[in-house]
């Protein structure tokens, strides 16, 4: 029987499967249970463990395993196929991660048959794109610290991909998928071959896999809006002049608007114009925007790329080519050979190679804020109307700031190309003493990354055009007229655009030797142990394009992050031991009681020696009830990337300010900070931080994003995680067919991470400076959070606020997992049509998700909220309830199933620190998936699935309509998949 949709086997079923696997595995000395290094016939997991079947992965309709994990209640949506393109030069574009319990990918250790994989990100995260899906037998997920068994990174838990081993013959599988909107196509073809040789002493497997995923666009879905009039990004193709503290007089502005254009008077403050001036295309006339007046004398028609805001007082930027799924093309090769050298010694050699490319396109370069241009008053394209306005400024000959959507340069595109390989070879065998077995292996792996960026604009080149006395015609054909939406010649486009290339190299070397077996016998059973030593070396080297890493510390490219070259390495030596001690057996209410003790010492070249240990309990009360639980101390040393990653800028959304929320720049006159009871203190602090006093009363921040600066920190120390868990597994002993095949498990867990390594998010840092959550009650400019932001002294805008990587305070995640499984053989109840009906439900309740930003700072509980993630790859959704329930009917050679996925409603996380905030939360989300599969003659199978059967639109997140969370909700819509598998 196959649980055809999201077939997460229950704790009881998982336990039984492990027991059967153990019997076979102990004979060849293999470690078989995730979370332990001891192999034994009757082992059952002492920690909450869930298994994901191959069918579950297939039924997501995707060509990678990412969605199967994200949809599990234990996971939060992380970076993956729905992550949009970005101008941030990250080292992980196109990758896909698993974030267990919302604690981030770097705290979720991914294993392949119990062994570490090559990291694809300097922070230690493993890319799910390198997993050989065609060979996955099942996936085991264990909650809580597992550093004793596997070392660093296993603070949130472990995801162990178990591969099919005994493959014989040739299997060809193909899959095609497409959305209901005709986009987002996917295709996959895999060929897997296996054979035994040398009189069954050896076996070999080879798997080739090709997959591709095409783009899906926002514009094809009616729940996205192409003209978002609630936006706050006022950077338009016509261009706009910003004046800062050198503002024109209101009289001069109205000389033009009233005297020449015949409009109503433009409004200002104290005789000074406090808005911007925009430029109509072709006739050198101007229009007002960004001030208190309605936009007047605008002659260019509105388009999806530039349109009026809801109030009619500003022109906003838009882009109608936004993606909700990025393209990906992947080739992978996996091979393994096992050979029995002698009856007591086995040899294995395993190799994998994954090569894939992903592309992300996003809007043209927006020259504004940190990327703003400057223009001299001598530019020959300045018309008489604008010249008259410029001449009224206190310093009439000064250059002025200029914001412009450089759409003539085309969309920006970042391509990410990865080549990842790993070779593992080892020996295993019998010690010759009792049932002791040993294993020793070495591993060499590497991940090469090339990031190519196009569509960026050279600041120095466009500045030469703007300052040329000929308007740039001496530099390129036709010159460059920035005033209005003019298309320059191709020669000028080529003159200013640049192609940049960044490279990154990650290498890992590992060696480990271990032994395990029985020690001695106690009255309750045999004491068993496992012990070993290990070594691991990780190296990282990043080389940016020289245009992004100028000698003066700046970048010449508008639209892409400035970067710095960086490299570093960390090596680790470890010893570990684990003991399984039977305490009591065959007593009333104690069929079996055993204790699992473990210890690991790790010596890091970066932080020195650290200790991890555990004490787990397994109490089989009777055939019906088993209790389990324990304590784990896990340790995670900072990764090589967290220590040495390059300094770079990243675009970070801070939202739009209103009097009802805490979004945006607190210094903005529209913000709740400026309009609250402490508005005067906020105003004074803004001035002290750098907003000019002459414009503080009219200051508005013209975007919803900032360009934040972040990078590695060599002073980081290790973080520790204490995990407590307690649960029960129940097996039905009823004889009735209605109840005989029923099982359930319930587990409570608490994961408390101290000295957590993470980024202090720029949005929180900005708000905390202004006493959000009581973090700066004296409104002191020397407050730590205030020290993280600099201001441009001419216009007050934030200039690259910092997101430091620190040992933060703590994370404390608490919750309950419930698993229910039931199966009914319909023939046993006399049903005329026969078959089996099965129901499986996985339910997760999040009791608490506490975050303390810094030691001694307030602790905030974000359970039941959306909007705050502990890091970029961790996920912003923390629903109190998340579940997946599957109903499957199976008969003969076919089955059909329906799955219900539920995510409860959430309030916006802004209300945690500002209870009066009215920022919109997220509605509850319910979606259904359908699938069917049939086994045909000649060893052929066919399956069909429909994800999001009723095409349920995603819930809006935040106050801006058309804004969704693609990592946690289905933004692609209804999706069809058809697959066929043939075995020869």
N, C-alpha and C positions, 0 to 999 in steps of 0.2 A: 504494500500500500504506500502511495506517495502523497504526502501533504503538498498539494500542488502549487499553492500560491506562496505565501510567506511562511514556509514550513519551519518555524523555529521549534525544534523539538523541546519538549518539556524537560524539567530537571530529571524526572524519573526515567524518561526515555533516553536522555543523554547518558545517565548513569549506566543503564543496561548496555547501551552500545559500547561504552568504554570498557565495561567488564569483559564483553566478548572480544574487543580489540586487544585487551590486555593479555588474554590467554595466548593469542597468536604472537603478540609482540614480545612477551617475556622470553619466548623461546629463542628469538634472534637478538635479544638484548636491547631492544629499542625502548626509548622513553615514550610513553603513550598518552599521558594525561597532562593537559595544559595546566600550568601552575605548580607542578611538582617535577622533581628529577628522579623520582623513585618509580620503577616499574613493578607492578604487582597485579595478580590476577583479579582481585576483588576490589580494586580501587574505585572510590567514588569521590567526586570533587568536594572539598570542604568549603570552597568559596562559591558564590553565585556564578553559575556557568550556563551559558546558552549556546546552542549549536544551530548554525544556519546551513541548510542543505543546498546541494547543487540546484535543485528545482527552484528553491527560493531565489537564488541569484538569477537564474534564467527568466523567471517570471516577472522580473522588473522591466524586461524589455529593453535593457541597455546593454551596450557592448563592453562595459567595464563594471567592476564589482562595487563601485562606490555607492550607488543608490540602494543596493541591498542592505548595506550597513546603515546608511543615513535613515532609512525608514524603520529601523529597529528602535524600540522605545528607549534603549540604553544609550543611544547616540544622539548627538546634536549635529545639525547640518554644518558642514565645514566647507572649505574651499574645494571646488570640483568643476564639473562640466558646465554648471550654470553661473560660475563666477565671471562677471563681465570683464571686458578689456579695461586696462588702466594705464595711465601715464606713469605710474610708479614703476621704477625699474626693479622689480622684485627678482629674487633668485628662484622662484617657484611657479612662474607663469605656466598655465596649462596643466598643473599637477592636480591630484585629487587626494584628499586626506580623510582619515577617520578620527573623529573627536569623541571619545568615550566620556560620558557624563558631562560633556561641555567643558572638559578640562584641557582641550587642545590636542593637536596631533603629536606634539613633541612629548606628551605624557602618556600617549597610547602606543605601546610597543607592538609593532607588527612582526610576526614570525612566519617563516615558511618551514613547516615540519619541525617546529621547535627551535629553529636557528635564525639568528638575526639576518636581516636583509641590508643591502646597501642603501644608506640614506640618500635621498635626492635633494634635500634641503640642508643648508648648513646648520639649521637648528636641530637636526637629528631626525626630522620627520621623514617617513618612508612614503613614497608615492605609490598609490594603489594601482597606477597604470603598469607597474612592472610585475604584477601578479599574473602567473600563467593560468588564466581562467579555465582553459580547456581541460586542465588536469585537477581542478579543485574537487576534492571528495566531499569535504564539509569545512565549515569555519567555526572554530570554538572561540567564544568570547568570555573572558573571566573578568569580573569586576574587582577593583581594589589592587593595592600594591602587590607586585610580584617580583620585586627586586632581588629577593633571596634566591629565586630560581633563575632569573635571567639577567640581573644586573640593572644598571641605570635605565631610565626612561619608562619603566613599568609602574609609574605612580598611580595612574588612573585605572590601569588594567592592561590586558593583553588580548590581541586578536591573532589567533594562530590558524593559518591556512594549511589544512592537511591535504596533501595531494594523493591522488589515486596511484597506487604502486604497481599492482599486478595486472598490467595492461597487455593484452595479446591481440594481434590483428591490427587492422587499419580502420580508423574512424574519421569520417569527414562530416563536418557540421557547418551549416551556413544559416545566417540570420539576416533579415531585412526589417527595418522599421521606419515609420514615417508618422509625422503628427497629423492631426485632423486638419491642419492649416496648410498642408502640403510642403512643409519645411522640416528642418531638423532630422533629415534622413540619416540612417545609420546602416552599416553593413559589416558583417563579420564572416570570415571563413577560417576554419581551423582544420588542420590535418594532424592526427595523432596516430603514431604507430608504436607497437610494443611487441617484444618477442623474447622468449627464453632461449638460451643457447648453452653449449658445453654441458649437455646432459643435465639440464636444469640447474646447473651450478651458477649460471649467470642470467641476468635479465636486463634488457635495455628498453628505454622509452625515448621517443623523439616527438616533439610537438612543435608545429609551426602555426603561427596565428597572425592573421591580418585583420585589422578593423579600421573603420573610418566613421566619423561622426560629422555631419554637416551643421551649418548654422541654423538657428531659429531666430526670427526677428520680432521685436516688440510691435512693429507697425502692423503686423497681420492679426493682432489680437485686440479685440475691442475694449479690453480692460486696461490697456495702456493708452496714454494720452500724449499726442504729439505736440500739443501746445499747452504746456503746463503753466497756467497763468499764476500759480501760487509759488513759482520758482523765485529765486533771489539772485540769479546769475545774470548780471546786466552787462554782458560783453557781446557786442553785436558786430556783424560784418561791416556796417556803415562806419564804425569807429565812433569813439566818444572821448572828448577831452575831459580830464580830471584836473582840478585846480589846487587841491590841498589847501594850504594856508594862503596861497597867492591868488585870491579870488577876484573876479571882475566885479565891477559895480552893477547894481541892479538897473541903474539908469542907462548904462551902455547896452545892457542886454535888451532893455525895452525900447531903446532907440531902433533896434533891428526888428524885434518882434511886433511891437505896436506901431512904430513909425513906418516900417517898410512892409511887414507882412500883414498888418491889420488884425492881429490877434488880440485876445484879452491880455492884460498885463501879466507878465511872469512874476511869480511871488519869490520873495527872498526874506532875509533876516537882517535887520539893522542896515539896510541900504546895500547889502552885499548879496550876490547870487550864490546860492549854496547847492546848486545842482550841477549837472554836466551838460555839455553841448555835443549834440550828434550832427551827422552830416548827410544830407540828402545826396543821392547819386546823380551826378551829371551837371547840376546847375550852380554849385557852390553855395547853395543856401543851407541853413542850419535849422535844427529843431532842439527843443529843450527836453531833458529827461532827468529822472532821478531826484527831482526836488519836490516841492509842495504842490506845484501846479500840474494840471493835466498836460500830457505831451501835446505840443502844438507845432503846426507847420511841418508835420511828417508827411513826406510825399511818396516815399517808397512803400509799396504794398506790403502788408504783413504776410509772412510765410511761416512754415514750420520751424525755420531757423532763426527768425526774429519777429517778435510779436509783442503787443502791449500786455502789460500785467493787468490783473483783475481791476485795479483801481484806475487804470489808464494814466498813471503818473510815471511809468518807466517802460523802457523797451527791454525785453528779456531774450536771452539766447535759448535756442532749442536745437534738438538733433533728432531726426526721424529714422536713423539707421541703427538704433540701439539693439544689441543682441541679448538674447536670454539663454543662448546655448552657443558655446564656442566650438569651432571645428577642431578635429583631432584626427590624425592618421598615424597608425601604429603598426610596427612589425615586431614580432617577438619569436624567439627560439628558445626552447628548453630541452635539455637532454640529461639523461641520467643512466649510469651503468652500475649495477650491483654484481659483485662476483665473489663467490666463495673460494677463497684461496686455499684454505684447508678446512677440515670439519669444524675447526675452532676459531677461524679468522675470516672475516668478511671485509671486502674492499668496496668502496664506492667512489664514484667521480660524478659530480653534478655541475652543469654549466647552464647559464641563462644569459641571454642578450636581448635587450629591448631597445628599439630605436623608434622614436616617435616625434612628431611635430604637432604643435598646436599654434593657432593664431588668434589674436584678439585685436579687433579693430574698435576704435572709439573716435570721438569727435575730433574735428580739426583743432589745431593749437589755439588756445584762448590766451591772447596777450593781455593779461590783467593781473591785478594783485601783485604777487611776487614776480610775475612775468611781464609786468607793465612796461611799455616802451616810453621813450621820451622823444619829443619833437621840438626842433628849434623854431623860433618865430620867423626865421628866414626861409623856411621851406617854401618853394615856389608854388606849391599847389594850394596854399592857404588863400581863401577867397576874401574879398573885401569885408563881407559881413563878419566873418570870424576874426579878421584882423582888427576890426573896430572893438570887438569884445576883448580881445587879448590886450589891447593898448590901455584898457581901463584898469588893469591890475596894478597893485602897488609896485611890483617890479615888472614893468611892461615888456622888457626884453628877455625875461627868463624863459627857459625851456618849460614845456608843460608835459604832464603825464598823459599818456594816450593808451586807451584800451581798445582792442580790436579782435574780432574773430577772424583769424587768418585762414578762412575757408578755402582760399585759392590754392593753398598748399595741399589740399586734399585730406582725407581721413588719415589719422595716425594708425599705424599698424605695428604690432609687436609680434614677431614670430619667435617661438621657443622650440629649439631642437635639442633633444636629449639622446645620448647613447649611454646606456647603463648595462654593465656586465658584472657577473659574479661567478666565480669558480670555487667550488668546495670539494675537497677530497679528504677521505679519512679511512680509518680502519676500525673495526669493532670485533669483539670476540669474547670467548670465555676465559676467565682467569685461571680456572683449574682448581678453584677452591669453592666448595659449596656450589651455590648457583650464581656466584659473582660474575658480572660481565663488565666489560670496559669499552670505551670509545675514545678515539682521538681524531681530531680533524683540524685542517687549516683552511682558511678562506681568504681569497683575494678578490677585491671588487673595486669598481670605479664608476663614477657618474660624470660624464662630460656634458656641459651645457653651453649652448650658444644662443644669445639673444640679439636679434637683429631688429632695429627700430627704424621706421621710415615715417615721413610726414612731419618730422621736427623742423623747426626754423632756426637758422643761425642768428643769434642776437647781434653779433658783430656785423654780419652781412646786411641785415635789414636796417641796422642803425646807419650803416654807410649810405644806404639808399635814402633814408629819411634826412640825413644831414648833407647830402649832395646838393650843391648849388644849382645843378641842372635837374633836380628831382630824380636823379638816378639814371638818366638816359646815357650818361657817360660810362655807366657800369653794366647796363643791360638794355636791350632794345625796348624803347618806349618808356623807360623809367617806371617809377612806382608812385601812384597817387593813392595815399592812404585814406583820403577824405571822401567817403562814400563807398558803395559796394562795387568797386571796379575790379575787373579781372586783368591782372598784369599779363604781359606776354610770357610765353613758355620759357623764354630766355631768362626773364626775371624770376620766374618760379624756380628754375634750376639754380639760379644764382643764390637764392636764400635757403633752399631746402637741403637737408643733410640726411645721410644714412649712417647710423652708428651701430657698432657691434660690441657686445660685452660677452666675456667668457667666464665660466666658472668650472672648477675641477674639484671633485670630492673623491677621496680615496679612503678605503677601509681595509685593514688587515686584521685577521683574527686567528687565534689558535686556542684550542681547548682540549683538555684530557679529563676524563671522568671515569669513575668506577661506581658500581652499585650492586647491592645484593643483600642477603640475609646475614645478620650478625649472630644472634643467639635467640633461644626460645624462652619466653615467659609463660606463665600459666594461661594467659589470655591469647598467646600467639607469638609469632616470630617478630623480633625487632629487625627492621630493615633500614638501610642507609643508602645515601648517595653522597659522593664527595668529588671535588675536582678543582682544577686550577685553570685559569684562562688569561689570555692577553688580547688586548684590542688597541689598535692604532687608527686614529682618524685625522685626516689632513684636509685642508680647505685652502684654495687659492682663487681669488677673484681679480680679474683684470678688466677695468672699464675702458670704453672708448676714450681716446684722448680729448675729444671734444666735450665730454661730460666731466672730465677731470683736468681742468685747466691748472697751470702752475700757480695761479693766484687763489686757488681753492674754489673757483666758481665753475659753472657750466656755460658753454656757449650756446646750448640748445634750448630754445623756448619750447616747452611742451613735454620735456622729459627730465627726469630727476638728475640732479647732480650726484656724482658718485666719487668714491675714493677706492684705489686699489687696496686690497687687504689679503692677508693669508695668516695661517696659524695651524697648529696641530696639538692634539692631546693624546696621550697614551695611558692605558689603564692595565694594571695587573690585579688579578682577583683570585681569591680562594673561597670555596663554599662547601657547605656540608648540610645534609638534611637527614633527619631520623624519624621514622614512623614507629611509634611505640604503642602496642596494644595494651590497654589498661585493664579492661574487664570484658568478660564474655559469658554468654549463656546463663545469665542471671535474670530474675524477674525484672521486667522493664529495661533490661540491658542485654540485648542480643549481642551487641558489640559496641565497645567504646575504645576509641584510639585517639592518640595525640600525634600531630605532625609538627615537628620542630625544625627550624631552619636558620642558618646564619651565613652571611656573606661579608667578607672584608674586601674592599676595593681601594686600591691606591692609585689616585689620579695625579698626573703631572701638573694639573691645574689647581686643584683644591686639597690635595693630600689624601690621607686615609679617611674612609667613611665606612659606616657599619649599617647593615640591613639584617633584619631578623623577623621571624614569624613564629606564632604558636596557633595552630588550627586544631579544631576538635571535630570528630565525627562520631555521633552517637546513634546507632541503629537501635531504636527502642524495641521494635518488633517488625513484623513483615509489613505493617501498615505505615509506620511513622519513622522517619529518620531526621534527626536534628543535626545541624552543622553550623559552624561559625568559627570566629577566631580574631586574632590581631596580627596585623602586618606592619612593620616599619619599612618603608621604601625610601630610597634615596635617589635623587636625580642630580648628577653633577651638571653644571652648565655645559652645553654643547660647544663644539669648536666654533660654530657660527655665532652663538650668543656671546662668546668671548671676543671674537675677532671680525665679525661681519662688517662690511664697509659702511661708512656713513653715507646716508642718502636721504633724499626727500621723497615723501609720499603724499598723495592727495588724500585727505581725510575729511569726511563729511561732518560738519558740526551743526547743520540745520539752519533754519530761518528763525530770527527772533520775533517773538510776539509778547504781549503782556501776559499771556496765559501759559507760557512754557519757559523752560530754561535753555532753549536752543540758541544757537548763534553766538555772536560776539556780545558779551555782557555790556561792553561800552556803547553798543549801538543804541541810539535814542529810543528805539522801538522795543527794546528788551524788557523782560520782567524785572531785571536787576535795576535798570535805570528808572523804572516806573514803580518800584516797590517802596516799602517804608524806609529803606536805607539808600534810596536813590542818590542822595547828596554825597554819602560816603563812597558809593560806587563811582560817581562822577569825579570826585577828587582823586580816587585811586587811578582812574583811567588817565587823568592828566599827569599824575606822577609816573605812570608807566610809559608815557610818550605821546598820548593823543594831544595835539595842540589845543591849548585853552581857547584859542580863537574859533575853533570849529567844534568844540565838544558838544555844544547845544544842538548842533545839526548833524553830528557825525552818524553815518550809516556805513556798515560794512557791506560791500556790494557783491557778496557771493555766499554760498552755503558750504564752501569748502575752504580749507587752509592747506598750505604745503608744509607738512610737518617734517622735522628733521629727526632721524633716528639712526642707530648703529650699535655695534657691539660694545661690550664693557668688560675689559680684562680683569676687573676687580670683583666680579661676581663670585658668590660662594654657592655651595650646594643647597638644594631645597630638600626638605624631608616631608614625607607623607605618612600619616598614621591612619590605617584603615581598620575599622571595626565592622564585623558582619555577624549576623545571626539569622538562621532561617530553618525552615522545615520542609521536608519532602514527604508527600503522602501518596501511597499507592492503594488503590481500591482493592479490597479482598472480597467484594461481593461476587456472588455467582450469577446474579441476574445479568443477562446480556446488555441491559440498559446501563449497568454500572461497572461491569467487570473490567472494562478497558478505560478507566479514568485515572488520572493522576493530577497532582497539583504541587506547586512549590511556592513558597513565599520567603523573601529574604529582605531583611533590613540592612542597610549599609550606611557607613559614614566615612568619608574621605576628607581628611584635614591636612591641607598642604601648608607648611610653614616656610617662611623665607622664600616664597614663590618667586621664581625668575620670570619676569614679565615686563611688558611695556606699560608705563603709566600713560593711558590714553590721553591724547591731546585735548579731547573734548572735556574729559573730567578735570584735567589740569587747569584748563581755562576757567571752568566754572568754580572749581575749588578756590582759586585765587580770590574770587569775589564772594567768598563765604558760603557757597552752596554746601549744604550739609554741615555748617558750622566749622569749616576748615580754615577760616581766616577771620575770626570774630573781631579783630582790631583793624581790619582792612589795611594791613601793613604791606607796603610794596616789597619789603624784604622777605615776606613769607615764601617758603620753598616753592609753592605752586606758582607764585608770581614770577619767580626767577626763571621759569621755563618759557616765558614769552617776551619777545622784543617787539617794539612798535616802530613803524616808520615815522620819523619826526615831522615829515611834511604832510602826510595825510592820515596818520593814526592807525593805518592798517597793520595787522599782525604780520611780522616778517619771520617766517620759518620758526614757529613755536616748536619746542623740543618735546619728543616722546622718549624719555630716557628708559633704558633697559636696566632694571634694578632688581635686587632682592626685595620684593614687596612684602606686605604684611602677611596675609594668609587667605586661602580659599577653604571653605568648609561646605562640602556637598553632602546632603543627607537625603535618603529616600527609601522607598520600598518597591521591590519588584514582585510581581505576581504572575505566575504561569499556570494556565489551565489547559489540559489536553483530554479529549474524550473521543472515543471511537465506538461505533456500533456496526456490527455485522447484521445487515438487514435480513439475511436468511434465517438468523437465529430467532427473530421475532415473527417469522412467518410472512414477511413481505413478499409478494409475488414476483417483484422485479429484481430482488437480490441486490448485491453490491454492498459497499461500505460507505457509511457517512461519518465524517470526522470533523471535529471542531477544535481549533487551537487558538488560544488567546494569550498574548503577551502584553502586560499592563505595567506601566511604570508611574509611580507617584513621587514627585519631587517635593520633599518636605522643606528643604532649605538649600539656598545657594548663596552663601555669604562671601562677601569680598571685603577685605581690608586693604586699602591702597598702600598704606605705609605703616610700619610699626607705630602703635600708639594712636593711629587715626581711627575715626569711627568705622564701625562694621555695618555694612548694609546687606540686607537679605534680598536677593533678586529672584527668588523662586516665584513663579507665576508672572514673570515680566518678560518683555522683549525690548532689546535695544542696547544692552551692555554685554560685551564679551570680554573674557579675561585676556584674550589676545586675538589677533586677526583671524587665525585659523581655527578658532574654538567654537564659533557659533553664537548668535545673539539671542536665540530663543531658549527660554527656560520654562516651558509649560509645566504646570502642576501635574497634569495628566497627559500621558501619551500612550497610545495603545495600537495594536494591530490584531485583528481577529479574522481567522480564516475558516470558511466552511467549504468542505470538499466532498464531492460524491465520486466514488471510484467503482468501476465495474469492468471486469474482464480486462481488456486491453486499452481502456480509455478512462479519463477522468475530467471533471470540470470543477472549477472552484471560484469562489467569490471572496475577496478580501476587503475588509473595512479598516481604514486607517483614520485614527482620530487624534487631533491635537486640541487641547483645551484653550479657551480664550486667555489672553494675557493683557495686563495693563502695561503701559509704557514705563520703561525703567526710570524715566525722569521723575516719576511720582514717588520713587523711593527716597530720593534726597530732597524733593520739593513736593510734598503731599498735595499742595493746591494746584499743581500743574494740570492743565487740561489737555496735554498732548495725547493724541489718540493712541489707544492700544491696538490689539490684534483680536479679531473675532475668532471664535472656535472654527475649526476646519475639519470637515469630514469628506473623505474621498473613497471611492470604491474602484477596485480593479477586478477584471475578469480574466480567466485563462482556461484553456482546454488543451489536452494533449492526447494523442492516440499512438499506439504502437501498431505499425503496419507489417505486413509480411516482408520477408527478406531483410530482417534486422534493420528496419527503417522506422523512424519515429517522426512525428509531426506535432508541432505545438503552435498555438495561436494565443495571443494575449492582447488585452486592451487595458492600458493604464489610464486611470482617471476616466472611468467608463461614462460618467455623466458630464464630463467636461466642466468640472467645478472650478470656477475662477479662484485665484488665490486671494486671501484677505489682505486689505491694505495695511501697511505698517507706517505709523507716523501720520502727520497731518497733511502731507503732500499727496494728492491723489495720484494714482498710477505708480505708487512706490510699493514694491513687494520684496519679500525675502526669498530669493531663488534657491538658497541652500536648504531651507526648511519647508518650502511649499512648492507645489507644482505650478510653475509659470509657463511651461510648454503647452499644457492642455492635453486633451485626449491624444493617446499615442497607440498606434497599432504595430504589432510585431508578429512576424511569421518566420518560423524556423524549421529546418529539416535536418535530421541526423541519420547517417547511413554507416553501418559497420560492415566491414568485409572480412 
